[in-house]
Amino acid sequence: MDFHSDNAAGVHPAVLAAVAEAAGPLPDAYDSDPWSSRLDSAFSTLFEAPVRVFPVPSGTAANALALAAMVPPWGGILAHVEAHIEVDEAGAVPFFTHGASHLLVEGEAGKLTVEALEARFARRRGDVHQVQPAALTLTNATECGTVYTPAEVAALAAFAKARGLRVHMDGARFANAVARLGCTPAELSWRAGVDILSFGCIKNGGMTSDAILCFTPELAKTLPVRRKRAGMMPSKGRFAAAQLLALIEGGTWLQNAARANALADRLAAAAGPRLLWPVEANSLFLRLTPAEKAALRKEGFGFYDWELAGPDAARLVVRWDQDTAAVDALASRLAALS
């Protein structure tokens, strides 16, 4: 009955089968194997446009390398104040960009708005003494469990592009956002103005592979060397590629996300007015007293306190493979608390 994180989720059987299929010795290493050679075409089909794909072993690596391809050492990255790159990646982005700064912006429920970005820019002098903005990063689904719609992404991207900024999307839970909205992956990414997407799979049935998806060709030029130099290019790249292909080619990535979202909805209905924000993906944030937290934990329910939202806040994340009985048990307890 653990609801700490979807990072602890199991590996989907299709992924395990794909890794087993790739296990035998092959004459080709790095990205020259049959699985790696299919990645660009498979993701291009999924996203309805040419895509360059670079597997990496973590979402942190995807975010940091993607932003390094966009932002010079003296540049700045506009990000929500609670963005994962700011609060949970231990300075990875400044490290990989050799010094780029996070330019943080407030926003309700984890989301940036054009108005908030305009206010941030209005406080800038824009001279040589200040960090020069170079990119905007959006998290979808957000760190508060909400999602940006294609229209919202397009408006934010238009703001950025009008000022010469690139647009990155942290899609650690991109699948959950797409499943919730019922849109196409293209509508929520490049068609809305996203240049590079960090495509999350590890939380959603993968084992050891996320991916950088580059929709803007000139930004892909340095990524092969950046990935190699960072130690993020495994010699047996076929295992990473096999995982990604297993999830996207049969639609498993969306099925897994839809199941997690649906189970989160069940908990949201039980939590009712305790919810801090709308539940639009697979994460819930709610108010619980210390006594209530202790009682739930004593009964075997695991979850995080969420200090960013206050001392009485808690975060619960539903995994793609969460046991339905555990969800029903927690829903019953939350309803009784309410």
N, C-alpha and C positions, 0 to 999 in steps of 0.2 A: 504493500500500500504506500509506495514511495512516489511522491509528487515533487521531488526536488528539481529535476532537470531532465529534459529530453536528450541531453548528452549521454545519459545512462541507459538509453533505450537499447534494445537488442538489435541484432543485424538481421535484415530480412532474408528469408530462405533463398530468394532469387539472387541476392547478392552473394551469399555463401556458395551457391551453385556456380555462379559465374567465376568466382575466385578459384574454385576447385577446377573448373574447366581450363583456366589459364595456368594451372600449376605446373604443367609439364615443362621440360627444358625446351627452349626455342633458340634459334640462331640470332634473333634480333633483340637488342636491349634498348633501354631508354624509351624514346617515343617512336621507335621503328617497328613495333610489333603490330599485328593485325587489329588488336583492340584499340590501341592509341590512334591508329590511322583512321579509324571510323569516327572518332569523337567529333571532329569539326562538322562532318556531314550530318551526324545524328542530331547534334544540337542545332544546326542550321535548319533542319527540318522542323524541330520542335518550336523554334523561335521564328520561323518563316523569314529568315534573312541569313546572309553569311555571318558566321560566328567563328572566332578563333577561341579554342578551349585549352586551358592550362590547368591540369589537375594539381592540387596541393593538399597537404595532409591535415589542414585545419582551416577554420574560418578566419582565424587571426592572420594566418599567412595569406589567405585570399584578399582580405581587406588591405593589409599592409603593402603587399606587392602591387595590387591594383592602384592604390593611391600613389605609390612611388612612381608608377608609370605616368601619372598625371601631374604631379606636383613637384616643383624644384625644392631644394633644401631651404630656400628663403621664402617659400610660399606658405599659404595658409589654407586650411580646410574648414569650411563652414559645416558645423555639425550640431546636432541637438546636445544639450548639456548632459543628457543621460545616455548618449550613444555608446554602443559597446566599445568603440575604439577609444573612448575617453575613460570609461569607468572599469573596463574589464580586460584590457589587452596590454597592460603593463608597459605602456610606452612603445609598443611595437611599431606604430605608424611613424612617429618621429625617428625611431631607430632605422627603419628601412628607407625612409625618405632622406636620411642624413640631416634631419633638423627641422622639417616642416612643422608648423604649429597648428593646433586645433583652435579654431575661432568659434566659441560656443554660443549657442542661441537657445533661449528658453522657448518652451512650447507645451501647451496642455496635452496631456495623455500621450506624451512621447513623440508628438508630431510637430514638425516645423510648418510655418505658414509664410506666405509671401509677405504679409504685413510684418511679421517678426524679423524676417530677413531685411526688409526695407529699413526697419528701425535700427538694426545692427549696422547697416551701411551708412545710415544717416549720422552715426556717431564717429565715422571715420574721416580723418583729414585727407587720406589718400596720398600722402607724401612718402618720401624715401625712408622716413623714420619709423614707419609702421610695416607690419607683416603684410605682404601682398596676397590677397585671396586668389586661389588658383583652382579650387574645386569645391563642390558641394557634395556631401554624402548624406544619403537617406537610408534609414533602416526600415525594411518592410518584410515581415511584420515588425512593429516597433518593440522597443524594450518594455513598453507598457501593455503589450498584447493587442494593440490597435493596428489597423492597416490603412495605408494610403491607397486611395482609388487611382485609376489611370488619370483621371482629370486632375487630381491633386498633384500627382507626380509631374504631369505635363506643365502645370502652372509654375511649380517650383523650378523645373528644368528650364523653362522659358526665362524666368528671372535670372538664373545662373548664366545661360547662354548669352543673354543680352549684355552681360558684363564680362564675357570672355572666359567663363569658368567651365570646367569639365564637370560631369555628373557621374557619381558613383553610387551604386545601391548595394548596401549590405543585405544580402538575401539569405541569411542563415536560416530564416523561416519563410523564404519566398514561396515555397510550396503551400504553406498554410494561408498566405495572403491570396494566392491565385485560387485555391480551393474555396475560400470564403467568398471571393468576389464573383467567381464564375466567369472571369475574363480569360483571355488567352495570355500565355507568357509574354508574347510580343507586345500586347497592349499595355502591360504593366512595366515594360522595360524600354527597349530601344524606340518603340513608336511614341513613347511619352518623353523621350529625350535622354535616356540613360546611355552613357558611353561604355561603362563597364559594370558588370553585375558579379558580385560574389555569390555564387550559387551553392546553397547549403544542401548537403546530402547526409552528412554524418548524423545529424539530429533526426533524420527522417527515414531511417532504414539502412543507411550506409554503414561502412565499417571504419575506413581510414582515409576517405577521399571527399573533399569538397572541390570546387572548380572556380577558376576565374574565366568569365565569359566576356570577350572583348567584341563589341559591336562596331567600334570606330577603328578602322585598319591602322592608322598611323600610331595609335596607342599600343598596338600589339608588337611593334617592332622591337622594343627593348625587353619585353616580358620573358622571352626564352632565356636570355642571358641573366636577367635579374633572378629568375627562378632557380637557375643553376647555381649562381653565385651565392644565393641564400641557403643552399643546401636543401631545396624543396623540390628537387627533380630526382626521384628514385630511379635507380638503374633498371629495376623491374617494374617499369611504369605500366605494364599491362594489367597489373592487379588493381591499380587505381582506376584505369580506364574501364576495366570490366565491371567494377562496382557502379560507376556512373551510368554505363550503358544499361546495366540490368535494371536500374531504377527508372530511367526515362523511356526506354524503348517500348515497354509494355504498359506504361501509365501508372506503374506502382508508386512513383513519387507523389502523384496527386491522390491516389487512393489512400495511401498512408496518412497524408496530411488531412484529408477530409474526415477520416476516422478520428484522428486526434481532436480536430475542431468540434466534431459532433459530441464527443465525450466531454469536452470542455464546456460546451453549451449546457449539458446536463448539470454540471456543477454550478454554472452561472445561474441557472434557474433556481437552484436550491439556495444559493448565497443571497440572492435578491438585493436588498438595499445595502448590504455590506460591501458590495463591489465598489472599487475606487474608479474604475474605468470600464467602458464597454468591453465585452469579451468578443474579440473578432478573429482570434487565432486559437492557439492552444495554451495560452497563459492566462491565469487569473490573478488579480490583485485585490485583496479584501482586508477589511478591518477585523481584527480579532484581539480581544483583551489578552493579557498575559495568562490569565487563568484558563481561558478558552484554548489558547495555543498549547498550554501544558496538558490539558485534558485530551486534546486530539493526538498529541504525540504519545501520551501514555497508552492510547488505544492502538498505536501502531502506524499512524499517518505521518509521513515525512514531508516536510516542506521547508522553505527558507523564510526567515524574517527578512523584511525588505526595508532597510533603514532609509533608503533614498526617499521613500514615501512616508516616513514617520515611524515612531517607535511601536505603533500598534498595527503596522502593515505586514502582510504576509503574501508570498508569491507561491502559487501552485502551478506546475506545468504538467500537462497531460501528454504522455508519450504515444507514439503511433501504435505501440503494442501494449498499451495499458490494459490491465485486467479489468473487464467490465464489472465484475463483482466488487472490486476495490472502488471503482467510480461510484457504483450504486451505494456502497457503504458510506463513502464520504459525503455523497449528496444527502443521504438520510441524516447524517450527523449535522451537516451545515443547515439543513432545513429546521432541525430541532433547535439549533442555536438561534436562528432568526425568529 
